[in-house]
Amino acid sequence: MDWQGQKLAEQLMQILLLAFAAIAFVTGYVLASFQLMVLIYAGGVVFTTLVTIPNWPFFNRHPLKWLDPIEAENHPKPEPSENVTSKKKPVKK
């Protein structure tokens, strides 16, 4: 899953949970059934889980391009400079 896919999954999760919460509340209020309200919301949570947790192909529309190992060897990591002095505060006695 790429970065845009993670953002999409997060947005889908928020929208779906909010929509199912609203639908569950209205249905439970109109039918005066707390049990039905909880069942509708629980079904929404399960549905949201099935939509957002698996790594579906539409979450990977913008794949990251990784550096090839051969090319990585041509560009070594920068070494930290040894001229850096530590700025310790003097200890007062």
Biopython code that builds the backbone (N, CA, C, O; Angstrom):
import numpy as np
from Bio.PDB.StructureBuilder import StructureBuilder

atoms = [
    (1, "MET", "N", (0.851, -1.172, 0.000)),
    (1, "MET", "CA", (0.000, 0.000, 0.000)),
    (1, "MET", "C", (0.900, 1.239, 0.000)),
    (1, "MET", "O", (1.815, 1.353, 0.815)),
    (2, "ASP", "N", (0.630, 2.149, -0.912)),
    (2, "ASP", "CA", (1.444, 3.362, -0.982)),
    (2, "ASP", "C", (0.858, 4.445, -0.061)),
    (2, "ASP", "O", (-0.151, 4.233, 0.612)),
    (3, "TRP", "N", (1.523, 5.610, -0.054)),
    (3, "TRP", "CA", (1.100, 6.687, 0.856)),
    (3, "TRP", "C", (-0.296, 7.186, 0.530)),
    (3, "TRP", "O", (-1.102, 7.407, 1.434)),
    (4, "GLN", "N", (-0.593, 7.367, -0.761)),
    (4, "GLN", "CA", (-1.922, 7.821, -1.147)),
    (4, "GLN", "C", (-2.961, 6.752, -0.823)),
    (4, "GLN", "O", (-4.098, 7.078, -0.482)),
    (5, "GLY", "N", (-2.582, 5.485, -0.925)),
    (5, "GLY", "CA", (-3.487, 4.399, -0.569)),
    (5, "GLY", "C", (-3.795, 4.391, 0.916)),
    (5, "GLY", "O", (-4.927, 4.113, 1.311)),
    (6, "GLN", "N", (-2.805, 4.693, 1.743)),
    (6, "GLN", "CA", (-3.039, 4.784, 3.185)),
    (6, "GLN", "C", (-4.000, 5.922, 3.507)),
    (6, "GLN", "O", (-4.881, 5.792, 4.358)),
    (7, "LYS", "N", (-3.814, 7.034, 2.813)),
    (7, "LYS", "CA", (-4.704, 8.176, 3.031)),
    (7, "LYS", "C", (-6.127, 7.824, 2.595)),
    (7, "LYS", "O", (-7.090, 8.157, 3.284)),
    (8, "LEU", "N", (-6.256, 7.148, 1.447)),
    (8, "LEU", "CA", (-7.564, 6.750, 0.957)),
    (8, "LEU", "C", (-8.229, 5.768, 1.920)),
    (8, "LEU", "O", (-9.425, 5.881, 2.187)),
    (9, "ALA", "N", (-7.468, 4.809, 2.442)),
    (9, "ALA", "CA", (-8.013, 3.839, 3.389)),
    (9, "ALA", "C", (-8.509, 4.545, 4.652)),
    (9, "ALA", "O", (-9.570, 4.208, 5.178)),
    (10, "GLU", "N", (-7.752, 5.513, 5.132)),
    (10, "GLU", "CA", (-8.155, 6.265, 6.326)),
    (10, "GLU", "C", (-9.435, 7.058, 6.064)),
    (10, "GLU", "O", (-10.340, 7.071, 6.899)),
    (11, "GLN", "N", (-9.512, 7.717, 4.909)),
    (11, "GLN", "CA", (-10.706, 8.487, 4.578)),
    (11, "GLN", "C", (-11.925, 7.579, 4.404)),
    (11, "GLN", "O", (-13.012, 7.900, 4.884)),
    (12, "LEU", "N", (-11.745, 6.447, 3.718)),
    (12, "LEU", "CA", (-12.844, 5.496, 3.555)),
    (12, "LEU", "C", (-13.330, 4.990, 4.908)),
    (12, "LEU", "O", (-14.534, 4.880, 5.137)),
    (13, "MET", "N", (-12.396, 4.683, 5.800)),
    (13, "MET", "CA", (-12.769, 4.194, 7.122)),
    (13, "MET", "C", (-13.619, 5.227, 7.855)),
    (13, "MET", "O", (-14.663, 4.890, 8.412)),
    (14, "GLN", "N", (-13.181, 6.471, 7.857)),
    (14, "GLN", "CA", (-13.917, 7.511, 8.568)),
    (14, "GLN", "C", (-15.297, 7.738, 7.970)),
    (14, "GLN", "O", (-16.280, 7.870, 8.699)),
    (15, "ILE", "N", (-15.369, 7.785, 6.642)),
    (15, "ILE", "CA", (-16.652, 8.029, 5.973)),
    (15, "ILE", "C", (-17.614, 6.872, 6.207)),
    (15, "ILE", "O", (-18.777, 7.091, 6.545)),
    (16, "LEU", "N", (-17.134, 5.632, 6.028)),
    (16, "LEU", "CA", (-18.011, 4.478, 6.190)),
    (16, "LEU", "C", (-18.500, 4.335, 7.625)),
    (16, "LEU", "O", (-19.681, 4.071, 7.850)),
    (17, "LEU", "N", (-17.605, 4.506, 8.602)),
    (17, "LEU", "CA", (-18.037, 4.389, 9.999)),
    (17, "LEU", "C", (-19.041, 5.477, 10.372)),
    (17, "LEU", "O", (-20.006, 5.214, 11.090)),
    (18, "LEU", "N", (-18.819, 6.681, 9.893)),
    (18, "LEU", "CA", (-19.758, 7.761, 10.174)),
    (18, "LEU", "C", (-21.107, 7.498, 9.507)),
    (18, "LEU", "O", (-22.155, 7.718, 10.113)),
    (19, "ALA", "N", (-21.080, 7.030, 8.268)),
    (19, "ALA", "CA", (-22.331, 6.742, 7.554)),
    (19, "ALA", "C", (-23.104, 5.621, 8.240)),
    (19, "ALA", "O", (-24.314, 5.734, 8.431)),
    (20, "PHE", "N", (-22.421, 4.547, 8.609)),
    (20, "PHE", "CA", (-23.114, 3.450, 9.280)),
    (20, "PHE", "C", (-23.606, 3.860, 10.664)),
    (20, "PHE", "O", (-24.649, 3.381, 11.110)),
    (21, "ALA", "N", (-22.883, 4.727, 11.343)),
    (21, "ALA", "CA", (-23.341, 5.209, 12.641)),
    (21, "ALA", "C", (-24.623, 6.023, 12.485)),
    (21, "ALA", "O", (-25.558, 5.876, 13.271)),
    (22, "ALA", "N", (-24.660, 6.880, 11.471)),
    (22, "ALA", "CA", (-25.863, 7.691, 11.242)),
    (22, "ALA", "C", (-27.048, 6.811, 10.839)),
    (22, "ALA", "O", (-28.158, 6.988, 11.340)),
    (23, "ILE", "N", (-26.806, 5.868, 9.936)),
    (23, "ILE", "CA", (-27.880, 4.966, 9.499)),
    (23, "ILE", "C", (-28.377, 4.128, 10.679)),
    (23, "ILE", "O", (-29.583, 3.955, 10.857)),
    (24, "ALA", "N", (-27.457, 3.616, 11.474)),
    (24, "ALA", "CA", (-27.834, 2.796, 12.623)),
    (24, "ALA", "C", (-28.636, 3.611, 13.635)),
    (24, "ALA", "O", (-29.629, 3.124, 14.175)),
    (25, "PHE", "N", (-28.209, 4.849, 13.893)),
    (25, "PHE", "CA", (-28.917, 5.675, 14.863)),
    (25, "PHE", "C", (-30.337, 5.983, 14.394)),
    (25, "PHE", "O", (-31.294, 5.841, 15.155)),
    (26, "VAL", "N", (-30.464, 6.402, 13.141)),
    (26, "VAL", "CA", (-31.791, 6.747, 12.620)),
    (26, "VAL", "C", (-32.702, 5.521, 12.622)),
    (26, "VAL", "O", (-33.859, 5.602, 13.033)),
    (27, "THR", "N", (-32.184, 4.404, 12.168)),
    (27, "THR", "CA", (-32.986, 3.180, 12.145)),
    (27, "THR", "C", (-33.380, 2.761, 13.561)),
    (27, "THR", "O", (-34.537, 2.420, 13.808)),
    (28, "GLY", "N", (-32.437, 2.787, 14.477)),
    (28, "GLY", "CA", (-32.740, 2.431, 15.859)),
    (28, "GLY", "C", (-33.725, 3.372, 16.504)),
    (28, "GLY", "O", (-34.565, 2.944, 17.295)),
    (29, "TYR", "N", (-33.637, 4.658, 16.178)),
    (29, "TYR", "CA", (-34.551, 5.649, 16.740)),
    (29, "TYR", "C", (-35.959, 5.469, 16.188)),
    (29, "TYR", "O", (-36.935, 5.466, 16.939)),
    (30, "VAL", "N", (-36.057, 5.320, 14.863)),
    (30, "VAL", "CA", (-37.367, 5.186, 14.223)),
    (30, "VAL", "C", (-38.072, 3.898, 14.661)),
    (30, "VAL", "O", (-39.270, 3.906, 14.941)),
    (31, "LEU", "N", (-37.334, 2.812, 14.718)),
    (31, "LEU", "CA", (-37.933, 1.523, 15.079)),
    (31, "LEU", "C", (-37.869, 1.251, 16.583)),
    (31, "LEU", "O", (-38.347, 0.214, 17.045)),
    (32, "ALA", "N", (-37.288, 2.166, 17.341)),
    (32, "ALA", "CA", (-37.145, 2.042, 18.792)),
    (32, "ALA", "C", (-36.510, 0.703, 19.167)),
    (32, "ALA", "O", (-36.994, -0.018, 20.039)),
    (33, "SER", "N", (-35.412, 0.397, 18.480)),
    (33, "SER", "CA", (-34.740, -0.884, 18.723)),
    (33, "SER", "C", (-33.244, -0.644, 18.885)),
    (33, "SER", "O", (-32.519, -0.399, 17.921)),
    (34, "PHE", "N", (-32.812, -0.723, 20.137)),
    (34, "PHE", "CA", (-31.389, -0.560, 20.409)),
    (34, "PHE", "C", (-30.598, -1.731, 19.831)),
    (34, "PHE", "O", (-29.488, -1.552, 19.331)),
    (35, "GLN", "N", (-31.169, -2.917, 19.902)),
    (35, "GLN", "CA", (-30.497, -4.113, 19.389)),
    (35, "GLN", "C", (-30.261, -4.000, 17.884)),
    (35, "GLN", "O", (-29.178, -4.332, 17.403)),
    (36, "LEU", "N", (-31.254, -3.538, 17.142)),
    (36, "LEU", "CA", (-31.096, -3.374, 15.692)),
    (36, "LEU", "C", (-30.043, -2.310, 15.385)),
    (36, "LEU", "O", (-29.260, -2.454, 14.445)),
    (37, "MET", "N", (-30.029, -1.250, 16.177)),
    (37, "MET", "CA", (-29.033, -0.200, 15.979)),
    (37, "MET", "C", (-27.618, -0.753, 16.149)),
    (37, "MET", "O", (-26.735, -0.470, 15.340)),
    (38, "VAL", "N", (-27.410, -1.535, 17.193)),
    (38, "VAL", "CA", (-26.089, -2.106, 17.442)),
    (38, "VAL", "C", (-25.721, -3.099, 16.341)),
    (38, "VAL", "O", (-24.568, -3.137, 15.909)),
    (39, "LEU", "N", (-26.663, -3.889, 15.890)),
    (39, "LEU", "CA", (-26.394, -4.857, 14.819)),
    (39, "LEU", "C", (-26.032, -4.166, 13.506)),
    (39, "LEU", "O", (-25.123, -4.610, 12.804)),
    (40, "ILE", "N", (-26.725, -3.097, 13.172)),
    (40, "ILE", "CA", (-26.416, -2.357, 11.940)),
    (40, "ILE", "C", (-25.025, -1.736, 12.039)),
    (40, "ILE", "O", (-24.249, -1.784, 11.085)),
    (41, "TYR", "N", (-24.714, -1.156, 13.192)),
    (41, "TYR", "CA", (-23.390, -0.547, 13.345)),
    (41, "TYR", "C", (-22.293, -1.611, 13.335)),
    (41, "TYR", "O", (-21.235, -1.398, 12.742)),
    (42, "ALA", "N", (-22.532, -2.745, 13.979)),
    (42, "ALA", "CA", (-21.540, -3.832, 13.976)),
    (42, "ALA", "C", (-21.331, -4.355, 12.556)),
    (42, "ALA", "O", (-20.203, -4.651, 12.162)),
    (43, "GLY", "N", (-22.408, -4.466, 11.794)),
    (43, "GLY", "CA", (-22.271, -4.859, 10.381)),
    (43, "GLY", "C", (-21.465, -3.839, 9.595)),
    (43, "GLY", "O", (-20.685, -4.202, 8.715)),
    (44, "GLY", "N", (-21.651, -2.565, 9.912)),
    (44, "GLY", "CA", (-20.872, -1.518, 9.261)),
    (44, "GLY", "C", (-19.403, -1.586, 9.607)),
    (44, "GLY", "O", (-18.546, -1.332, 8.760)),
    (45, "VAL", "N", (-19.108, -1.929, 10.848)),
    (45, "VAL", "CA", (-17.708, -2.068, 11.265)),
    (45, "VAL", "C", (-17.062, -3.235, 10.532)),
    (45, "VAL", "O", (-15.928, -3.125, 10.068)),
    (46, "VAL", "N", (-17.776, -4.350, 10.425)),
    (46, "VAL", "CA", (-17.244, -5.512, 9.703)),
    (46, "VAL", "C", (-17.038, -5.169, 8.231)),
    (46, "VAL", "O", (-16.002, -5.503, 7.656)),
    (47, "PHE", "N", (-18.021, -4.504, 7.615)),
    (47, "PHE", "CA", (-17.900, -4.107, 6.209)),
    (47, "PHE", "C", (-16.722, -3.158, 6.015)),
    (47, "PHE", "O", (-15.947, -3.318, 5.072)),
    (48, "THR", "N", (-16.580, -2.175, 6.897)),
    (48, "THR", "CA", (-15.475, -1.219, 6.810)),
    (48, "THR", "C", (-14.138, -1.932, 6.954)),
    (48, "THR", "O", (-13.172, -1.595, 6.270)),
    (49, "THR", "N", (-14.084, -2.914, 7.843)),
    (49, "THR", "CA", (-12.859, -3.694, 8.021)),
    (49, "THR", "C", (-12.496, -4.444, 6.747)),
    (49, "THR", "O", (-11.332, -4.469, 6.349)),
    (50, "LEU", "N", (-13.482, -5.050, 6.112)),
    (50, "LEU", "CA", (-13.228, -5.800, 4.883)),
    (50, "LEU", "C", (-12.826, -4.889, 3.718)),
    (50, "LEU", "O", (-12.126, -5.323, 2.804)),
    (51, "VAL", "N", (-13.264, -3.644, 3.752)),
    (51, "VAL", "CA", (-12.918, -2.708, 2.673)),
    (51, "VAL", "C", (-11.546, -2.092, 2.887)),
    (51, "VAL", "O", (-10.794, -1.920, 1.927)),
    (52, "THR", "N", (-11.201, -1.756, 4.125)),
    (52, "THR", "CA", (-9.996, -0.955, 4.351)),
    (52, "THR", "C", (-8.754, -1.734, 4.773)),
    (52, "THR", "O", (-7.644, -1.284, 4.493)),
    (53, "ILE", "N", (-8.891, -2.872, 5.428)),
    (53, "ILE", "CA", (-7.695, -3.556, 5.937)),
    (53, "ILE", "C", (-6.945, -4.347, 4.865)),
    (53, "ILE", "O", (-5.721, -4.229, 4.805)),
    (54, "PRO", "N", (-7.598, -5.146, 4.014)),
    (54, "PRO", "CA", (-6.802, -5.862, 2.997)),
    (54, "PRO", "C", (-6.128, -4.891, 2.030)),
    (54, "PRO", "O", (-6.616, -3.785, 1.796)),
    (55, "ASN", "N", (-5.022, -5.318, 1.485)),
    (55, "ASN", "CA", (-4.269, -4.480, 0.552)),
    (55, "ASN", "C", (-4.843, -4.646, -0.858)),
    (55, "ASN", "O", (-4.270, -5.345, -1.694)),
    (56, "TRP", "N", (-5.973, -3.999, -1.106)),
    (56, "TRP", "CA", (-6.623, -4.089, -2.411)),
    (56, "TRP", "C", (-5.795, -3.345, -3.457)),
    (56, "TRP", "O", (-5.071, -2.410, -3.114)),
    (57, "PRO", "N", (-5.889, -3.747, -4.736)),
    (57, "PRO", "CA", (-5.090, -3.086, -5.785)),
    (57, "PRO", "C", (-5.354, -1.586, -5.912)),
    (57, "PRO", "O", (-4.445, -0.844, -6.284)),
    (58, "PHE", "N", (-6.560, -1.119, -5.619)),
    (58, "PHE", "CA", (-6.823, 0.320, -5.773)),
    (58, "PHE", "C", (-6.140, 1.150, -4.691)),
    (58, "PHE", "O", (-6.145, 2.378, -4.776)),
    (59, "PHE", "N", (-5.548, 0.512, -3.668)),
    (59, "PHE", "CA", (-4.759, 1.234, -2.680)),
    (59, "PHE", "C", (-3.311, 1.400, -3.129)),
    (59, "PHE", "O", (-2.530, 2.064, -2.448)),
    (60, "ASN", "N", (-2.942, 0.813, -4.256)),
    (60, "ASN", "CA", (-1.554, 0.873, -4.729)),
    (60, "ASN", "C", (-1.484, 1.455, -6.137)),
    (60, "ASN", "O", (-0.804, 0.908, -7.006)),
    (61, "ARG", "N", (-2.177, 2.548, -6.357)),
    (61, "ARG", "CA", (-2.174, 3.195, -7.675)),
    (61, "ARG", "C", (-0.936, 4.054, -7.902)),
    (61, "ARG", "O", (-0.608, 4.373, -9.045)),
    (62, "HIS", "N", (-0.250, 4.428, -6.840)),
    (62, "HIS", "CA", (0.938, 5.285, -6.936)),
    (62, "HIS", "C", (2.109, 4.590, -6.247)),
    (62, "HIS", "O", (2.549, 5.033, -5.186)),
    (63, "PRO", "N", (2.619, 3.507, -6.836)),
    (63, "PRO", "CA", (3.699, 2.760, -6.157)),
    (63, "PRO", "C", (4.977, 3.584, -6.062)),
    (63, "PRO", "O", (5.265, 4.427, -6.912)),
    (64, "LEU", "N", (5.729, 3.315, -5.010)),
    (64, "LEU", "CA", (7.002, 4.000, -4.817)),
    (64, "LEU", "C", (8.075, 3.340, -5.663)),
    (64, "LEU", "O", (8.100, 2.118, -5.806)),
    (65, "LYS", "N", (8.963, 4.154, -6.224)),
    (65, "LYS", "CA", (10.066, 3.611, -6.999)),
    (65, "LYS", "C", (11.271, 3.481, -6.066)),
    (65, "LYS", "O", (11.814, 4.477, -5.587)),
    (66, "TRP", "N", (11.675, 2.239, -5.819)),
    (66, "TRP", "CA", (12.793, 1.981, -4.934)),
    (66, "TRP", "C", (14.094, 2.045, -5.705)),
    (66, "TRP", "O", (14.123, 1.812, -6.914)),
    (67, "LEU", "N", (15.165, 2.360, -5.009)),
    (67, "LEU", "CA", (16.483, 2.446, -5.604)),
    (67, "LEU", "C", (17.027, 1.034, -5.823)),
    (67, "LEU", "O", (16.976, 0.200, -4.919)),
    (68, "ASP", "N", (17.555, 0.763, -7.035)),
    (68, "ASP", "CA", (18.150, -0.544, -7.318)),
    (68, "ASP", "C", (19.377, -0.761, -6.436)),
    (68, "ASP", "O", (20.082, 0.198, -6.122)),
    (69, "PRO", "N", (19.645, -2.007, -6.028)),
    (69, "PRO", "CA", (20.814, -2.264, -5.162)),
    (69, "PRO", "C", (22.132, -1.847, -5.810)),
    (69, "PRO", "O", (23.027, -1.353, -5.124)),
    (70, "ILE", "N", (22.260, -2.040, -7.112)),
    (70, "ILE", "CA", (23.500, -1.650, -7.795)),
    (70, "ILE", "C", (23.664, -0.137, -7.750)),
    (70, "ILE", "O", (24.761, 0.373, -7.521)),
    (71, "GLU", "N", (22.580, 0.563, -7.969)),
    (71, "GLU", "CA", (22.643, 2.020, -7.937)),
    (71, "GLU", "C", (22.878, 2.522, -6.512)),
    (71, "GLU", "O", (23.513, 3.560, -6.321)),
    (72, "ALA", "N", (22.380, 1.809, -5.528)),
    (72, "ALA", "CA", (22.594, 2.204, -4.137)),
    (72, "ALA", "C", (24.066, 2.095, -3.759)),
    (72, "ALA", "O", (24.564, 2.905, -2.977)),
    (73, "GLU", "N", (24.770, 1.099, -4.306)),
    (73, "GLU", "CA", (26.197, 0.959, -4.023)),
    (73, "GLU", "C", (26.996, 2.114, -4.614)),
    (73, "GLU", "O", (28.043, 2.472, -4.075)),
    (74, "ASN", "N", (26.527, 2.701, -5.706)),
    (74, "ASN", "CA", (27.209, 3.831, -6.330)),
    (74, "ASN", "C", (27.034, 5.120, -5.531)),
    (74, "ASN", "O", (27.797, 6.069, -5.710)),
    (75, "HIS", "N", (26.048, 5.157, -4.665)),
    (75, "HIS", "CA", (25.776, 6.337, -3.853)),
    (75, "HIS", "C", (25.894, 5.938, -2.380)),
    (75, "HIS", "O", (24.884, 5.623, -1.751)),
    (76, "PRO", "N", (27.096, 5.947, -1.826)),
    (76, "PRO", "CA", (27.262, 5.512, -0.433)),
    (76, "PRO", "C", (26.593, 6.483, 0.540)),
    (76, "PRO", "O", (26.349, 7.647, 0.222)),
    (77, "LYS", "N", (26.310, 5.970, 1.718)),
    (77, "LYS", "CA", (25.699, 6.793, 2.757)),
    (77, "LYS", "C", (26.692, 7.843, 3.223)),
    (77, "LYS", "O", (27.888, 7.564, 3.305)),
    (78, "PRO", "N", (26.222, 9.047, 3.531)),
    (78, "PRO", "CA", (27.139, 10.065, 4.051)),
    (78, "PRO", "C", (27.609, 9.694, 5.455)),
    (78, "PRO", "O", (26.832, 9.233, 6.291)),
    (79, "GLU", "N", (28.888, 9.907, 5.687)),
    (79, "GLU", "CA", (29.477, 9.624, 6.994)),
    (79, "GLU", "C", (29.307, 10.854, 7.875)),
    (79, "GLU", "O", (29.446, 11.977, 7.390)),
    (80, "PRO", "N", (29.011, 10.669, 9.154)),
    (80, "PRO", "CA", (28.919, 11.838, 10.044)),
    (80, "PRO", "C", (30.311, 12.436, 10.242)),
    (80, "PRO", "O", (31.296, 11.713, 10.389)),
    (81, "SER", "N", (30.374, 13.743, 10.242)),
    (81, "SER", "CA", (31.676, 14.396, 10.396)),
    (81, "SER", "C", (32.163, 14.251, 11.834)),
    (81, "SER", "O", (31.373, 14.262, 12.778)),
    (82, "GLU", "N", (33.476, 14.117, 11.979)),
    (82, "GLU", "CA", (34.057, 13.911, 13.293)),
    (82, "GLU", "C", (34.483, 15.226, 13.934)),
    (82, "GLU", "O", (34.966, 15.222, 15.066)),
    (83, "ASN", "N", (34.317, 16.344, 13.247)),
    (83, "ASN", "CA", (34.705, 17.647, 13.781)),
    (83, "ASN", "C", (33.650, 18.225, 14.709)),
    (83, "ASN", "O", (33.842, 19.304, 15.269)),
    (84, "VAL", "N", (32.562, 17.533, 14.875)),
    (84, "VAL", "CA", (31.487, 18.041, 15.716)),
    (84, "VAL", "C", (31.884, 17.875, 17.170)),
    (84, "VAL", "O", (32.169, 16.770, 17.632)),
    (85, "THR", "N", (31.899, 18.985, 17.879)),
    (85, "THR", "CA", (32.240, 18.935, 19.303)),
    (85, "THR", "C", (30.960, 18.925, 20.109)),
    (85, "THR", "O", (29.968, 19.552, 19.738)),
    (86, "SER", "N", (30.995, 18.217, 21.195)),
    (86, "SER", "CA", (29.812, 18.172, 22.040)),
    (86, "SER", "C", (29.776, 19.424, 22.902)),
    (86, "SER", "O", (30.795, 19.846, 23.449)),
    (87, "LYS", "N", (28.615, 20.000, 23.012)),
    (87, "LYS", "CA", (28.457, 21.224, 23.790)),
    (87, "LYS", "C", (27.834, 20.854, 25.128)),
    (87, "LYS", "O", (26.624, 20.953, 25.330)),
    (88, "LYS", "N", (28.701, 20.427, 26.027)),
    (88, "LYS", "CA", (28.239, 20.082, 27.336)),
    (88, "LYS", "C", (28.341, 21.301, 28.234)),
    (88, "LYS", "O", (29.292, 22.079, 28.161)),
    (89, "LYS", "N", (27.342, 21.443, 29.073)),
    (89, "LYS", "CA", (27.366, 22.541, 30.034)),
    (89, "LYS", "C", (28.345, 22.179, 31.147)),
    (89, "LYS", "O", (28.398, 21.031, 31.587)),
    (90, "PRO", "N", (29.108, 23.150, 31.592)),
    (90, "PRO", "CA", (30.026, 22.862, 32.703)),
    (90, "PRO", "C", (29.242, 22.532, 33.974)),
    (90, "PRO", "O", (28.199, 23.116, 34.266)),
    (91, "VAL", "N", (29.780, 21.595, 34.694)),
    (91, "VAL", "CA", (29.137, 21.164, 35.943)),
    (91, "VAL", "C", (29.580, 22.093, 37.067)),
    (91, "VAL", "O", (30.774, 22.261, 37.312)),
    (92, "LYS", "N", (28.618, 22.686, 37.736)),
    (92, "LYS", "CA", (28.928, 23.580, 38.866)),
    (92, "LYS", "C", (29.068, 22.745, 40.117)),
    (92, "LYS", "O", (28.245, 21.874, 40.399)),
    (93, "LYS", "N", (30.103, 23.018, 40.850)),
    (93, "LYS", "CA", (30.338, 22.292, 42.101)),
    (93, "LYS", "C", (30.150, 23.179, 43.296)),
    (93, "LYS", "O", (30.309, 22.729, 44.430)),
]
sb = StructureBuilder()
sb.init_structure("model")
sb.init_model(0)
sb.init_chain("A")
sb.init_seg("    ")
for serial, (resi, resn, name, xyz) in enumerate(atoms, 1):
    if name == "N":
        sb.init_residue(resn, " ", resi, " ")
    sb.init_atom(name, np.array(xyz, "f"), 0.0, 1.0, " ", f" {name:<3s}", serial, name[0])
structure = sb.get_structure()
